[in-house]
Amino acid sequence: MRGGSPAVTCPRCEPLSRENEALQQELEKLRKQAAAQKDENARLREGFLEAHRAAKRQAAPFSKGPRKPIRSVPVASPARTTG
């Protein structure tokens, strides 16, 4: 009987059946792992592209060094009256 569980288990088939089950479980685990890696890859790719786009649009020009101090304008003293 192919495709189903045989009513009587063959002694030679039992180890192969266990190996097949283990391989099926490993395959399922690897498929889940591959799907998770694809999701992470897409997330990282989107983050990279966003950073790449942000680098191209500068909000302000680059600074050319520290700012110069603002000079204070001397305040004129009140006029003296001579009298």
Backbone bond lengths (Angstrom), bond angles and torsions (degrees), N, CA, C in turn:
res aa  C-N    CA-C-N  psi(-1)  N-CA   C-N-CA  omega(-1)  CA-C   N-CA-C  phi
1 M - - - 1.445 - - 1.516 108.67 -
2 R 1.318 116.98 112.57 1.458 121.49 -178.31 1.520 109.90 -96.89
3 G 1.388 114.26 148.46 1.446 119.76 174.04 1.516 113.89 88.57
4 G 1.298 119.12 -19.45 1.457 121.38 -179.92 1.511 110.44 -124.08
5 S 1.314 116.26 -178.49 1.452 120.33 177.32 1.519 108.40 -80.63
6 P 1.315 116.56 124.88 1.460 118.00 178.26 1.526 109.70 -70.54
7 A 1.326 115.59 147.05 1.457 120.39 -179.57 1.524 109.84 -65.67
8 V 1.304 117.77 -39.23 1.456 122.44 178.07 1.525 106.57 -112.24
9 T 1.337 115.69 127.49 1.448 119.99 -176.97 1.513 110.36 -88.11
10 C 1.289 115.04 129.70 1.452 122.52 178.58 1.533 108.07 -77.37
11 P 1.321 120.54 135.52 1.460 121.59 -179.04 1.528 112.79 -62.64
12 R 1.306 117.99 -28.82 1.467 120.31 178.51 1.522 111.29 -79.24
13 C 1.325 116.53 -24.48 1.468 120.84 -177.07 1.529 111.89 -82.34
14 E 1.304 118.36 -25.56 1.466 121.60 -175.55 1.539 112.31 -59.19
15 P 1.358 120.08 -49.71 1.476 118.89 178.48 1.531 112.20 -62.15
16 L 1.340 115.78 -36.27 1.463 119.06 179.26 1.528 111.00 -68.09
17 S 1.307 115.59 -37.00 1.459 120.58 178.32 1.534 110.47 -64.57
18 R 1.341 116.76 -43.63 1.475 120.65 177.93 1.529 110.77 -63.80
19 E 1.339 116.02 -42.06 1.466 120.04 179.41 1.534 110.30 -64.32
20 N 1.324 115.78 -41.21 1.458 120.27 178.41 1.531 110.48 -60.92
21 E 1.311 117.60 -44.24 1.468 121.73 179.23 1.525 110.78 -62.42
22 A 1.336 116.74 -43.29 1.464 120.70 179.06 1.530 110.56 -63.43
23 L 1.318 116.67 -41.07 1.461 120.29 179.46 1.528 111.33 -67.34
24 Q 1.332 116.41 -37.54 1.469 119.88 176.98 1.537 110.66 -62.86
25 Q 1.333 116.43 -41.70 1.468 120.23 178.69 1.527 110.74 -65.39
26 E 1.340 115.97 -42.18 1.467 119.78 179.10 1.531 110.27 -64.25
27 L 1.327 116.96 -40.10 1.460 121.16 178.63 1.525 110.63 -61.32
28 E 1.308 117.29 -43.86 1.466 121.67 179.34 1.536 110.46 -63.48
29 K 1.334 115.98 -41.70 1.467 120.29 178.35 1.531 110.31 -62.90
30 L 1.324 116.99 -42.98 1.470 120.66 -179.93 1.527 111.64 -67.58
31 R 1.323 117.04 -35.43 1.466 119.82 176.86 1.525 111.09 -64.12
32 K 1.340 116.23 -42.48 1.467 120.10 177.68 1.524 110.48 -64.48
33 Q 1.321 116.32 -41.47 1.462 121.19 179.05 1.531 110.42 -63.33
34 A 1.322 117.39 -42.28 1.470 121.22 179.32 1.527 110.52 -64.18
35 A 1.336 116.99 -40.78 1.464 120.45 178.74 1.529 110.35 -64.26
36 A 1.331 117.33 -41.30 1.465 120.80 178.78 1.528 110.43 -64.57
37 Q 1.318 117.11 -39.95 1.465 120.37 178.96 1.523 111.11 -67.94
38 K 1.320 118.05 -35.52 1.466 120.84 176.61 1.524 109.96 -64.63
39 D 1.332 116.43 -41.32 1.466 120.41 178.18 1.524 110.75 -63.14
40 E 1.336 115.96 -45.26 1.465 119.96 179.88 1.526 110.39 -64.55
41 N 1.317 117.07 -40.18 1.459 121.40 178.53 1.530 110.29 -60.11
42 A 1.322 117.26 -44.84 1.463 121.47 179.33 1.526 110.50 -63.25
43 R 1.342 116.89 -41.59 1.468 121.13 179.61 1.521 110.65 -64.36
44 L 1.323 117.02 -45.60 1.465 120.61 179.94 1.524 111.43 -67.14
45 R 1.315 116.69 -38.23 1.471 120.42 178.59 1.526 109.92 -62.74
46 E 1.332 117.31 -43.55 1.465 120.99 178.88 1.527 110.68 -63.64
47 G 1.333 116.87 -40.82 1.467 119.88 177.10 1.516 111.52 -63.22
48 F 1.322 116.41 -40.03 1.462 120.49 178.81 1.521 110.47 -64.18
49 L 1.333 116.76 -46.05 1.461 120.07 -178.91 1.529 110.99 -64.19
50 E 1.318 117.25 -38.42 1.465 120.84 177.88 1.523 110.49 -63.49
51 A 1.325 116.79 -43.49 1.463 120.35 178.26 1.525 110.46 -65.05
52 H 1.315 116.53 -38.04 1.463 121.05 179.32 1.534 110.39 -64.64
53 R 1.336 116.30 -42.60 1.469 119.77 178.04 1.527 110.62 -66.58
54 A 1.324 117.12 -39.96 1.466 120.68 -178.76 1.522 110.74 -65.74
55 A 1.318 117.42 -33.15 1.460 120.32 -179.83 1.524 111.03 -68.38
56 K 1.307 117.18 -25.45 1.461 120.24 -178.06 1.522 112.56 -81.31
57 R 1.312 117.96 -22.13 1.464 119.43 179.62 1.528 108.71 -110.88
58 Q 1.295 114.95 107.01 1.461 121.15 -179.39 1.522 108.76 -90.16
59 A 1.301 116.47 136.35 1.452 120.81 178.73 1.525 110.52 -78.52
60 A 1.308 117.08 -32.55 1.458 121.24 -178.65 1.518 107.83 -144.98
61 P 1.325 116.50 155.76 1.464 118.29 178.06 1.518 110.71 -68.24
62 F 1.305 114.17 160.69 1.448 119.07 179.23 1.519 109.96 -66.77
63 S 1.303 116.36 145.84 1.466 121.73 176.91 1.516 108.74 -75.39
64 K 1.309 116.78 144.71 1.461 121.24 179.03 1.516 110.68 -106.47
65 G 1.285 116.50 30.32 1.458 120.11 178.53 1.522 110.53 123.67
66 P 1.322 116.18 -176.69 1.464 118.70 -178.62 1.528 110.88 -69.27
67 R 1.319 115.72 151.58 1.459 120.58 179.78 1.522 110.95 -68.58
68 K 1.309 115.33 149.01 1.456 120.74 175.81 1.520 107.98 -79.76
69 P 1.325 116.73 144.67 1.475 118.14 178.98 1.532 110.25 -66.11
70 I 1.297 114.85 146.19 1.457 120.27 178.84 1.527 107.57 -77.31
71 R 1.331 116.41 127.96 1.469 120.20 179.26 1.517 108.66 -77.72
72 S 1.300 113.92 134.75 1.454 116.67 177.28 1.522 108.26 -87.61
73 V 1.296 115.21 139.92 1.467 121.43 179.87 1.519 106.96 -84.27
74 P 1.346 117.37 127.23 1.472 117.67 -179.83 1.522 110.41 -63.03
75 V 1.300 114.15 137.95 1.462 120.03 -179.20 1.527 107.22 -84.62
76 A 1.315 116.17 133.11 1.471 120.60 179.37 1.528 109.22 -70.54
77 S 1.331 115.04 134.27 1.464 118.66 179.11 1.520 108.91 -77.04
78 P 1.324 117.86 153.00 1.477 120.19 -179.06 1.527 110.59 -62.14
79 A 1.281 116.02 147.03 1.463 122.10 -178.45 1.528 109.12 -65.99
80 R 1.336 115.42 134.84 1.452 120.30 178.48 1.528 108.81 -91.93
81 T 1.223 113.30 139.92 1.451 117.00 176.66 1.525 109.49 -99.64
82 T 1.270 116.51 130.87 1.457 119.80 177.68 1.530 107.05 -107.02
83 G 1.225 116.56 130.62 1.417 114.91 -173.94 1.367 123.79 -148.70
